Amino acid sequence: MIKQNFNEAARENKKQQLNTQFVVAGGGLAGTCAAISAARAGSKVVLIQDRPVLGGNASSEVRLWALGATSHMGNNNRWSREGGVIDEIMLDNLKLNRHGNPLIFDTILLDKVIAEKNITLLLNTSVFDVNKQHSTKIASVEAFCSQNSTHYIISAPLFCDATGDGLVAFNAGAGFRIGAESKAEFGELLASDEENMELLGHTLFFYSKKMDQPISYKAPDFAYSYEQIEAIPRCKDIAGSDSGCKFWWIEFGGIRDTIYETEDIKWELWKLVYGIWDYIKNSGRFDDVENLTLEWVGTIPGKRESRRFEGEYMIKQQDIIEQTQFNDAVSFGGWAIDIHPAEGIYSERPPCSQYHSKGVYQIPYRCFVSRDIENLYYAGRIISATHMAFGSTRVMITCAHGGQAVGAAAAMCNKLNITPKELLQPEHIAQLQQNLNLNGQSIPGIRLDKHNNLAAQASITASSELVFNGFQPSGSRMQLDSSCAQLVAFAKGQGPTISITVFAHKETELTCQLRTSIKHENYTPDVINKTISLSVTAGESTLEFDFSDCSLEMQYGFICFLQNSDIELATTEQLITGTMVVFNKVHKAVSNKGKQTVPENSGLEEFEFWTPARRPNGQNLAIGISPAIHNHQATQVINGFVRPWLQTNAWVADLADPSPTLRLVWPEKVTMRQIVLYFDSDFDHALETVLMEHNEDQVPYCVQTYTIKTDSGEVIAHVTGNYQSINKIDLVEPITTQHLILEFAHPSKNVPAALFEIQIK
Ligand SMILES: Cc1cc2nc3c(=O)[nH]c(=O)nc-3n(C[C@H](O)[C@H](O)[C@H](O)COP(=O)(O)OP(=O)(O)OC[C@H]3O[C@@H](n4cnc5c(N)ncnc54)[C@H](O)[C@@H]3O)c2cc1C
């Protein structure tokens, strides 16, 4: 029993001092990935999150779908899903939670973090103050957990602010901005003439569900009446069946103070949300809503924008649109520049304007490094970006991917005992890029270095190598209601001759174009190399389109068939790593109307969108290609790329090979401690965390079963049920051998085994 008498002095809460190597404040996806990445690279980390679960806006407390460069697969960024820790998380989520339950996503994040022995996780703990060692250096942060009444003082040589509002950086005195820059300041043609205080606002979501009996609803007194809701012009777009993220436009606060007035903004959003639900249920304007009930309403608003902090570089509109190449690139983005009117739901203007670039863009390390505080990193929506660039960098998987870079950089700083700015030395940046790419980051254009890879010293042969001469028709056909294209990686040289079986409803003409991208690494077919139109007789026929007089660079080409609803094209059930079909059609979710049109003098580009369909739709076209393409050789597994980039970059076996095998032989015996395999988890597929359901719980291209052996038959690893991109096999005892044999099972009867890369240490 504890009995304490009256204390004249005020009592103090329990105090606990923690000393660590890296403090991450904020457990959104940016902070979570920064913490995991640093912990895996050997740093002791304290991750402080003011809420009961991790994930920030992606958590069950806000229920927003996490997205990044794949952009709902609605723009031209092919194979652009972010790699690394966030990829591992998203693939776990696909496996365990393909129906998008936000509670399960919470547990996946928690599992990932507590699995890391180097992370101390403080939940329900809010950082509220910073102690400085001197004017430009943080000594410790102070945080309080209301659940265990503990006041923590956490010291470290390095800090990362991933709190969204930038509380640590603000308290530390770092320079920041709120609002939007003028056109003149960075030469951003999309910006306003004058700087202003217009921000993106907050949103509260609600989710509804259908019961098997009618459910009545009485709104709380504070809700707006449905007459008030009806008076808001945007509410004319409501569909009774819409729920969750589909109501992203219930936005408010962009003309208020999005930090200090957040509670007031939340009340306004509650009035709107409950009023909208009342309108749906009781106005009589919606069919089939009697059995709907309100399943969940947010209590914490999703914040879009507040402070942005000034780093060593501020990424801007031109960097996104022109895809600037940075020597210190550590991450990439690909969401549109997505700006909303500050009045939010009350604006007369469209709820957003989204302008895409023609491909993914790099984000430099300097955007994450505080300009003013020598031991502080930024991660998440607060990174050093102009308001316009922030319109793109702010999405959660982009934030997570940047967070990974910060974590890996912090671990390097700790090892080398240097500051984040000192890491900018070219040799350190090159090492950071390699460390990140070894973990799957896939910084655009940066290849893994062969010198540290034992596999690159071996002679590599395969039991078979796919010679790609097209697909076998499976008997199905696709009506050519919109133009579509088979994306194929070509070697430098002459163009192909393409054959395809078509079925015409009447005599007509079929036009086929060979297109490529001005920037070779992009997937925007803005160059028409050649157009061929052939007459087609009614019924089934096989056509040949001869592009052999075109000369191609090493890059992806689009075999485009232009829209003609009188024609059906033969399709196939086969899937092959690094090729897919794209369609020139509308994708409303990301402002894709088939073609991007832009305001005059906005610094933006007009181009067509050619985007995939989600499985089970979007089957490959049963085209024949002559001459056949030989770019799936065994040696691709040491070319340093772990996803398609200019080429497929994969060894792909022949589907007829009963036992696809790679054999590595060294001139003499080598000793290895780790083998890392990089599989095809279809980096094109967006893996939204909530609301969207996914067709499959693992990617059909991904090898599930494989065995690694020495030539004496010793089994080093036997894996079944794999669904992850990266498999790291740490050998308990180092192995010395001259031969390594890797046997793979094809993922299915329609998909040949493929491997992007082998790294051996
Ligand atoms: C309605 C809406 C729609 C959007 N649409 C999309 C979309 O479709 N897809 C997408 O990916 N992104 C979207 N965004 C953007 C995205 O959600 C944010 O930009 C993103 O969450 C930023 O990530 P973050 O990690 O910086 O911040 P957050 O996700 O906000 O995470 C910050 C975390 O820090 C914690 N924290 C804050 N202060 C403290 C403190 N003092 N101490 C400890 N912890 C603290 C918070 O609890 C939070 O968990 C949208 C945003 C909103 C609001």
Ligand as a Chemical Component Dictionary entry (heavy atoms), coordinates in Angstrom:
data_LIG
# 
_chem_comp.id                   LIG 
_chem_comp.type                 NON-POLYMER 
_chem_comp.pdbx_formal_charge   0 
_chem_comp.three_letter_code    LIG 
# 
loop_
_chem_comp_atom.comp_id 
_chem_comp_atom.atom_id 
_chem_comp_atom.alt_atom_id 
_chem_comp_atom.type_symbol 
_chem_comp_atom.charge 
_chem_comp_atom.model_Cartn_x 
_chem_comp_atom.model_Cartn_y 
_chem_comp_atom.model_Cartn_z 
_chem_comp_atom.pdbx_ordinal 
LIG C1  C1  C 0 -7.644 14.200 -46.269 1  
LIG C2  C2  C 0 -6.275 14.016 -46.745 2  
LIG C3  C3  C 0 -6.093 13.399 -47.955 3  
LIG C4  C4  C 0 -4.831 13.085 -48.379 4  
LIG N1  N1  N 0 -4.668 12.281 -49.470 5  
LIG C5  C5  C 0 -3.588 11.483 -49.497 6  
LIG C6  C6  C 0 -3.595 10.275 -50.223 7  
LIG O1  O1  O 0 -4.552 9.957  -50.922 8  
LIG N2  N2  N 0 -2.508 9.477  -50.109 9  
LIG C7  C7  C 0 -1.431 9.835  -49.357 10 
LIG O2  O2  O 0 -0.474 9.055  -49.268 11 
LIG N3  N3  N 0 -1.363 10.998 -48.703 12 
LIG C8  C8  C 0 -2.431 11.807 -48.718 13 
LIG N4  N4  N 0 -2.456 12.935 -47.946 14 
LIG C9  C9  C 0 -1.227 13.478 -47.382 15 
LIG C10 C10 C 0 -0.686 12.718 -46.197 16 
LIG O3  O3  O 0 -1.657 12.113 -45.413 17 
LIG C11 C11 C 0 0.205  13.564 -45.302 18 
LIG O4  O4  O 0 0.929  14.484 -46.009 19 
LIG C12 C12 C 0 1.146  12.571 -44.602 20 
LIG O5  O5  O 0 0.413  11.865 -43.640 21 
LIG C13 C13 C 0 2.345  13.182 -44.038 22 
LIG O6  O6  O 0 3.109  12.164 -43.418 23 
LIG P1  P1  P 0 3.891  12.463 -42.106 24 
LIG O7  O7  O 0 4.512  11.183 -41.675 25 
LIG O8  O8  O 0 4.726  13.657 -42.307 26 
LIG O9  O9  O 0 2.738  12.935 -41.099 27 
LIG P2  P2  P 0 1.610  12.184 -40.328 28 
LIG O10 O10 O 0 1.047  11.074 -41.125 29 
LIG O11 O11 O 0 0.667  13.234 -39.881 30 
LIG O12 O12 O 0 2.385  11.588 -39.101 31 
LIG C14 C14 C 0 2.935  12.404 -38.082 32 
LIG C15 C15 C 0 2.827  11.648 -36.792 33 
LIG O13 O13 O 0 3.497  12.375 -35.792 34 
LIG C16 C16 C 0 2.756  12.320 -34.597 35 
LIG N5  N5  N 0 3.082  13.500 -33.804 36 
LIG C17 C17 C 0 2.713  14.770 -34.047 37 
LIG N6  N6  N 0 3.184  15.579 -33.088 38 
LIG C18 C18 C 0 3.872  14.796 -32.239 39 
LIG C19 C19 C 0 4.591  15.045 -31.036 40 
LIG N7  N7  N 0 4.690  16.266 -30.552 41 
LIG N8  N8  N 0 5.176  14.003 -30.409 42 
LIG C20 C20 C 0 5.079  12.745 -30.896 43 
LIG N9  N9  N 0 4.402  12.464 -32.021 44 
LIG C21 C21 C 0 3.820  13.472 -32.685 45 
LIG C22 C22 C 0 1.310  12.298 -35.072 46 
LIG O14 O14 O 0 0.468  11.670 -34.156 47 
LIG C23 C23 C 0 1.397  11.480 -36.335 48 
LIG O15 O15 O 0 1.142  10.123 -36.092 49 
LIG C24 C24 C 0 -3.698 13.453 -47.581 50 
LIG C25 C25 C 0 -3.873 14.158 -46.404 51 
LIG C26 C26 C 0 -5.159 14.433 -45.969 52 
LIG C27 C27 C 0 -5.332 15.106 -44.682 53 
# 
loop_
_chem_comp_bond.comp_id 
_chem_comp_bond.atom_id_1 
_chem_comp_bond.atom_id_2 
_chem_comp_bond.value_order 
_chem_comp_bond.pdbx_ordinal 
LIG C1  C2  SING 1  
LIG C2  C3  SING 2  
LIG C2  C26 DOUB 3  
LIG C3  C4  DOUB 4  
LIG C4  N1  SING 5  
LIG C4  C24 SING 6  
LIG N1  C5  DOUB 7  
LIG C5  C6  SING 8  
LIG C5  C8  SING 9  
LIG C6  O1  DOUB 10 
LIG C6  N2  SING 11 
LIG N2  C7  SING 12 
LIG C7  O2  DOUB 13 
LIG C7  N3  SING 14 
LIG N3  C8  DOUB 15 
LIG C8  N4  SING 16 
LIG N4  C9  SING 17 
LIG N4  C24 SING 18 
LIG C9  C10 SING 19 
LIG C10 O3  SING 20 
LIG C10 C11 SING 21 
LIG C11 O4  SING 22 
LIG C11 C12 SING 23 
LIG C12 O5  SING 24 
LIG C12 C13 SING 25 
LIG C13 O6  SING 26 
LIG O6  P1  SING 27 
LIG P1  O7  DOUB 28 
LIG P1  O8  SING 29 
LIG P1  O9  SING 30 
LIG O9  P2  SING 31 
LIG P2  O10 DOUB 32 
LIG P2  O11 SING 33 
LIG P2  O12 SING 34 
LIG O12 C14 SING 35 
LIG C14 C15 SING 36 
LIG C15 O13 SING 37 
LIG C15 C23 SING 38 
LIG O13 C16 SING 39 
LIG C16 N5  SING 40 
LIG C16 C22 SING 41 
LIG N5  C17 SING 42 
LIG N5  C21 SING 43 
LIG C17 N6  DOUB 44 
LIG N6  C18 SING 45 
LIG C18 C19 SING 46 
LIG C18 C21 DOUB 47 
LIG C19 N7  SING 48 
LIG C19 N8  DOUB 49 
LIG N8  C20 SING 50 
LIG C20 N9  DOUB 51 
LIG N9  C21 SING 52 
LIG C22 O14 SING 53 
LIG C22 C23 SING 54 
LIG C23 O15 SING 55 
LIG C24 C25 DOUB 56 
LIG C25 C26 SING 57 
LIG C26 C27 SING 58 
# 
